[in-house]
Amino acid sequence: MQNLVKKIQTVAHQHNLWQEKSKIVVGVSGGPDSVCLLHILLHLQKSIQLELVIAHVNYGLRGKESERDEKFVRELATKNNLEIFVLQAEIISQKNLESSLRDMRYDFFEKIRSAHNFDLIAVAHNLDDQAETYLMRILRGAGLHGLSAMKFRNRNIIRPLLSTTRNEIIEHLKEQRLKFRIDRTNLETLFLRNKIRNKLIPYLEKKYNPNLKKTLFDSTISITEDDALLTELTQKAYQTCLDEKKQHLSVKKLLSLHPALQRRILLQFIIGKKLNSTNITLAHIEEIFKVLRSTKGKNQVLSFQGLKMTRKGDKVTISKL
């Protein structure tokens, strides 16, 4: 136990994950990763006086299994004398389900954090998740920013297990004789992530690189550093492309910049207008620039991912459909 706890303490110090007496909402699904995360935080709670509450989302997608997951997490909260908040989710549409579930989960966690004046939200992403996400984004099409690593800390969200492998987590749970729930849908191929986890990564490890996940993790860290520099340059160039009211981008100024900055400025514009950029791929970005470079007409409209790009002369804007 001490090896993993010491590792997490080092990670927390390196990335400024928490302070003494921090108040943390812990996302617990009941699976091995989140049970491990909770167990380590409970251990550290004694020495640095952390205040913890549990948040659990019951998506109801697996019928009685989902109910058993919730029951397990509630019992975990009772056993450790922790307050628990549970969301009984309503799944309205199966479209972009994986993304919808993620947004629902984080919105719920943030509502708890804000309403109860807590400092942080702890989630149980690990090194394997990082590698899976990297490959998933390559297959879907992503630029440098999309291929960057998940961060150990991103504002109020912390990921203490991010440099810990799934094998290390399982070994810790066995050593401590901790029970956890298995989501059997993770063994299915409903989501792209599951296909990558269960089929692609094992194949690549066997045929090409047995240390693939660590290699990919290291790559994401390097990419993140490069991305940080480009982000800084983008912020400066972005302001020169906006009109005074910050409602439009200048097509002429945008196209005069390096292509790497062009793509980033366009994404920054979408985010700045509080629109969802999560599912926008390189293919969508290239389609937009194809329209902007076109000489067929100065007034054009393009629809993509629930958004609409409108060009009138030198001005381009993006809005919801």
C-alpha positions as CSV (number, residue, x, y, z in Angstrom):
1,M,0.0,0.0,0.0
2,Q,2.7,2.4,1.0
3,N,4.3,2.3,-2.5
4,L,1.2,3.5,-4.3
5,V,0.3,6.0,-1.5
6,K,3.8,7.5,-1.7
7,K,3.5,7.7,-5.4
8,I,0.2,9.6,-5.2
9,Q,1.6,11.9,-2.6
10,T,4.6,12.7,-4.9
11,V,2.2,13.4,-7.8
12,A,0.0,15.6,-5.6
13,H,3.0,17.7,-4.6
14,Q,4.4,17.9,-8.2
15,H,1.1,19.1,-9.6
16,N,-0.3,21.0,-6.7
17,L,-3.4,18.8,-6.5
18,W,-4.6,19.7,-3.0
19,Q,-3.7,21.6,0.1
20,E,-4.1,20.6,3.8
21,K,-7.8,20.7,4.7
22,S,-8.9,20.7,1.0
23,K,-12.6,19.8,0.5
24,I,-12.9,17.2,-2.3
25,V,-15.9,15.7,-4.2
26,V,-14.8,12.2,-5.2
27,G,-16.4,10.7,-8.2
28,V,-17.1,7.0,-7.4
29,S,-18.6,4.6,-9.9
30,G,-17.9,1.5,-7.8
31,G,-15.3,0.3,-10.3
32,P,-11.7,-0.6,-9.4
33,D,-10.2,2.8,-10.4
34,S,-12.6,4.9,-8.3
35,V,-12.6,2.6,-5.3
36,C,-8.7,2.7,-5.3
37,L,-8.9,6.6,-5.6
38,L,-11.3,6.8,-2.6
39,H,-9.2,4.4,-0.5
40,I,-6.0,6.4,-1.0
41,L,-7.8,9.7,-0.3
42,L,-9.3,8.2,2.9
43,H,-5.8,7.1,3.9
44,L,-4.4,10.6,3.3
45,Q,-7.4,12.2,5.0
46,K,-5.9,11.4,8.4
47,S,-2.7,13.2,7.9
48,I,-3.7,16.2,5.9
49,Q,-7.3,16.6,7.1
50,L,-9.1,16.3,3.8
51,E,-12.8,16.7,3.8
52,L,-14.4,14.2,1.4
53,V,-17.9,13.5,-0.1
54,I,-18.9,10.9,-2.6
55,A,-20.7,11.6,-5.9
56,H,-22.2,8.7,-7.9
57,V,-24.1,8.7,-11.2
58,N,-26.6,5.9,-11.9
59,Y,-27.1,6.0,-15.6
60,G,-29.6,3.2,-15.5
61,L,-28.2,1.7,-18.7
62,R,-27.6,-1.8,-17.2
63,G,-30.8,-2.3,-15.3
64,K,-30.3,-4.2,-12.0
65,E,-26.5,-4.0,-12.4
66,S,-26.7,-0.2,-12.3
67,E,-28.9,-0.5,-9.1
68,R,-26.3,-2.8,-7.5
69,D,-23.5,-0.4,-8.4
70,E,-25.4,2.4,-6.6
71,K,-26.1,0.2,-3.6
72,F,-22.4,-0.8,-3.4
73,V,-21.3,2.9,-3.5
74,R,-23.9,3.9,-0.9
75,E,-22.6,1.1,1.4
76,L,-19.1,2.3,0.8
77,A,-20.1,5.8,1.9
78,T,-21.8,4.5,5.0
79,K,-18.9,2.3,5.9
80,N,-16.5,5.3,5.7
81,N,-18.9,7.8,7.3
82,L,-19.0,10.0,4.2
83,E,-21.9,12.0,2.8
84,I,-23.0,10.8,-0.7
85,F,-24.8,12.5,-3.6
86,V,-26.5,10.3,-6.3
87,L,-27.8,11.4,-9.7
88,Q,-30.5,9.2,-11.2
89,A,-29.7,10.0,-14.8
90,E,-32.3,10.3,-17.6
91,I,-30.9,9.2,-20.9
92,I,-33.0,11.0,-23.5
93,S,-31.0,10.2,-26.7
94,Q,-28.5,7.5,-27.7
95,K,-26.8,10.0,-30.0
96,N,-23.2,10.8,-29.0
97,L,-23.9,8.7,-25.9
98,E,-20.3,8.5,-24.6
99,S,-19.9,12.3,-24.8
100,S,-23.3,13.0,-23.3
101,L,-22.6,10.7,-20.3
102,R,-19.3,12.5,-19.7
103,D,-20.9,15.9,-19.8
104,M,-23.7,14.8,-17.5
105,R,-21.2,13.4,-15.0
106,Y,-19.0,16.5,-14.9
107,D,-22.0,18.8,-14.6
108,F,-23.3,16.9,-11.7
109,F,-19.9,16.9,-9.9
110,E,-19.6,20.6,-10.4
111,K,-23.0,21.3,-9.1
112,I,-22.2,19.5,-5.9
113,R,-18.8,21.2,-5.6
114,S,-20.3,24.7,-6.1
115,A,-23.4,24.2,-4.0
116,H,-21.5,22.9,-1.0
117,N,-18.5,25.2,-1.3
118,F,-16.0,22.5,-1.9
119,D,-12.6,23.1,-3.5
120,L,-12.0,20.2,-5.9
121,I,-13.4,17.3,-7.9
122,A,-11.3,14.1,-7.9
123,V,-11.8,11.6,-10.8
124,A,-10.1,8.3,-11.3
125,H,-8.5,8.5,-14.8
126,N,-5.3,6.5,-15.0
127,L,-2.4,6.0,-17.3
128,D,-4.3,3.4,-19.3
129,D,-7.2,5.8,-19.8
130,Q,-4.6,8.4,-21.1
131,A,-3.3,5.9,-23.7
132,E,-6.8,4.9,-24.8
133,T,-7.9,8.6,-25.2
134,Y,-4.8,9.3,-27.3
135,L,-5.5,6.5,-29.7
136,M,-9.2,7.3,-29.8
137,R,-8.5,10.9,-30.8
138,I,-6.0,9.8,-33.5
139,L,-8.6,7.5,-35.0
140,R,-11.3,10.2,-34.9
141,G,-8.9,12.9,-36.2
142,A,-7.4,15.5,-33.8
143,G,-4.8,18.2,-33.9
144,L,-2.0,18.9,-31.4
145,H,-4.4,20.2,-28.7
146,G,-6.7,17.2,-29.1
147,L,-3.8,14.8,-28.7
148,S,-2.5,16.6,-25.5
149,A,-2.6,14.7,-22.2
150,M,-5.4,14.9,-19.8
151,K,-4.1,17.1,-17.0
152,F,-3.3,16.1,-13.5
153,R,-5.1,19.3,-12.5
154,N,-7.5,21.2,-14.7
155,R,-8.9,24.1,-12.7
156,N,-11.1,22.4,-10.1
157,I,-10.7,18.8,-11.5
158,I,-7.8,16.6,-10.2
159,R,-6.6,13.2,-11.5
160,P,-4.3,11.8,-8.8
161,L,-4.1,8.4,-10.5
162,L,-3.2,9.7,-13.9
163,S,0.4,8.2,-13.9
164,T,-0.8,5.0,-12.3
165,T,-1.4,1.9,-14.5
166,R,-4.5,-0.2,-14.3
167,N,-2.4,-3.1,-13.2
168,E,-1.0,-1.1,-10.3
169,I,-4.5,-0.2,-9.3
170,I,-5.7,-3.9,-9.3
171,E,-2.6,-5.0,-7.3
172,H,-3.4,-2.3,-4.7
173,L,-7.0,-3.5,-4.4
174,K,-5.9,-7.1,-4.1
175,E,-3.3,-6.2,-1.5
176,Q,-5.8,-4.3,0.6
177,R,-8.6,-6.9,0.0
178,L,-10.9,-4.2,-1.3
179,K,-14.1,-5.1,-3.1
180,F,-15.2,-3.3,-6.3
181,R,-17.8,-3.6,-9.0
182,I,-17.1,-4.8,-12.6
183,D,-19.0,-3.0,-15.4
184,R,-19.3,-5.9,-17.9
185,T,-20.2,-3.4,-20.7
186,N,-16.5,-2.5,-20.6
187,L,-15.8,-5.9,-22.1
188,E,-18.2,-5.2,-24.9
189,T,-17.5,-3.1,-28.0
190,L,-20.4,-0.6,-27.9
191,F,-18.1,2.4,-27.5
192,L,-14.9,3.1,-29.5
193,R,-13.0,3.3,-26.2
194,N,-13.9,-0.3,-25.4
195,K,-12.8,-1.4,-28.8
196,I,-9.4,0.3,-28.3
197,R,-9.0,-1.1,-24.8
198,N,-10.0,-4.7,-25.5
199,K,-8.8,-5.2,-29.1
200,L,-6.5,-2.6,-30.5
201,I,-4.1,-2.0,-27.5
202,P,-3.6,-5.7,-26.8
203,Y,-2.9,-6.3,-30.5
204,L,-0.3,-3.5,-30.7
205,E,1.3,-4.6,-27.4
206,K,1.7,-8.1,-28.7
207,K,2.8,-7.3,-32.2
208,Y,4.8,-4.0,-31.9
209,N,5.4,-2.6,-28.4
210,P,4.8,-4.3,-25.0
211,N,5.3,-1.0,-23.3
212,L,2.8,0.8,-25.6
213,K,0.7,2.5,-22.9
214,K,3.7,4.0,-21.2
215,T,5.1,5.1,-24.6
216,L,1.8,6.8,-25.5
217,F,1.6,8.4,-22.1
218,D,5.1,9.9,-22.4
219,S,4.2,11.2,-25.9
220,T,1.1,13.0,-24.6
221,I,3.2,14.8,-22.0
222,S,5.6,16.0,-24.7
223,I,2.7,17.1,-26.9
224,T,1.2,19.0,-24.0
225,E,4.3,21.1,-23.6
226,D,4.4,21.9,-27.4
227,D,0.7,22.7,-27.2
228,A,1.2,25.1,-24.3
229,L,3.6,27.2,-26.4
230,L,1.2,27.3,-29.4
231,T,-1.7,28.2,-27.1
232,E,0.2,31.2,-26.0
233,L,0.9,32.3,-29.6
234,T,-2.7,31.7,-30.5
235,Q,-4.0,34.0,-27.8
236,K,-2.0,36.9,-29.2
237,A,-2.9,36.2,-32.8
238,Y,-6.6,35.6,-31.9
239,Q,-7.2,39.2,-30.8
240,T,-5.9,40.6,-34.1
241,C,-8.5,38.6,-36.0
242,L,-11.6,39.6,-34.0
243,D,-13.8,42.6,-34.8
244,E,-14.4,45.3,-32.1
245,K,-17.5,43.6,-30.8
246,K,-15.8,40.1,-30.8
247,Q,-18.7,38.7,-32.9
248,H,-16.8,37.9,-36.1
249,L,-13.4,36.8,-37.4
250,S,-11.7,38.5,-40.3
251,V,-11.3,36.0,-43.1
252,K,-8.4,37.9,-44.6
253,K,-6.5,38.2,-41.3
254,L,-7.2,34.6,-40.4
255,L,-5.9,33.2,-43.7
256,S,-2.7,35.4,-43.5
257,L,-1.5,33.4,-40.5
258,H,0.3,30.1,-40.3
259,P,-2.1,27.1,-40.7
260,A,-1.4,25.8,-37.2
261,L,-2.6,29.2,-35.8
262,Q,-5.6,29.3,-38.1
263,R,-7.0,26.0,-36.8
264,R,-6.5,27.0,-33.2
265,I,-8.0,30.5,-33.6
266,L,-11.1,28.9,-35.2
267,L,-11.5,26.5,-32.2
268,Q,-10.8,29.4,-29.8
269,F,-13.6,31.4,-31.5
270,I,-16.0,28.5,-31.1
271,I,-15.1,28.1,-27.4
272,G,-15.3,31.8,-26.8
273,K,-18.9,31.9,-28.1
274,K,-19.6,29.2,-25.5
275,L,-20.3,26.5,-28.1
276,N,-19.3,22.8,-27.7
277,S,-16.1,22.0,-29.5
278,T,-15.7,18.5,-28.1
279,N,-16.7,16.5,-31.2
280,I,-15.2,18.8,-33.8
281,T,-12.4,17.0,-35.7
282,L,-9.7,18.0,-38.1
283,A,-12.0,17.0,-41.0
284,H,-14.6,19.6,-39.8
285,I,-11.9,22.3,-39.5
286,E,-10.5,21.6,-43.0
287,E,-14.1,21.8,-44.4
288,I,-14.5,25.2,-42.9
289,F,-11.2,26.5,-44.3
290,K,-12.1,25.0,-47.7
291,V,-15.2,27.3,-47.6
292,L,-13.1,30.3,-46.4
293,R,-10.6,29.9,-49.2
294,S,-13.2,29.5,-51.8
295,T,-13.6,32.2,-54.5
296,K,-17.0,31.0,-55.6
297,G,-18.9,33.4,-53.4
298,K,-18.5,35.8,-50.5
299,N,-21.7,34.7,-48.7
300,Q,-21.7,31.1,-47.7
301,V,-23.1,28.8,-45.0
302,L,-21.8,25.5,-43.7
303,S,-23.4,23.2,-41.1
304,F,-21.4,20.8,-38.9
305,Q,-21.8,19.0,-35.5
306,G,-24.9,21.1,-34.6
307,L,-23.2,24.3,-35.5
308,K,-23.5,26.8,-38.4
309,M,-20.7,28.8,-39.9
310,T,-21.8,31.9,-41.8
311,R,-19.5,34.0,-44.0
312,K,-20.5,37.4,-45.3
313,G,-17.7,39.1,-47.1
314,D,-14.6,39.3,-44.9
315,K,-16.6,38.4,-41.8
316,V,-17.2,34.9,-40.5
317,T,-19.2,33.8,-37.4
318,I,-20.3,30.5,-35.9
319,S,-23.5,29.8,-34.0
320,K,-25.8,27.0,-33.0
321,L,-28.1,25.5,-35.7
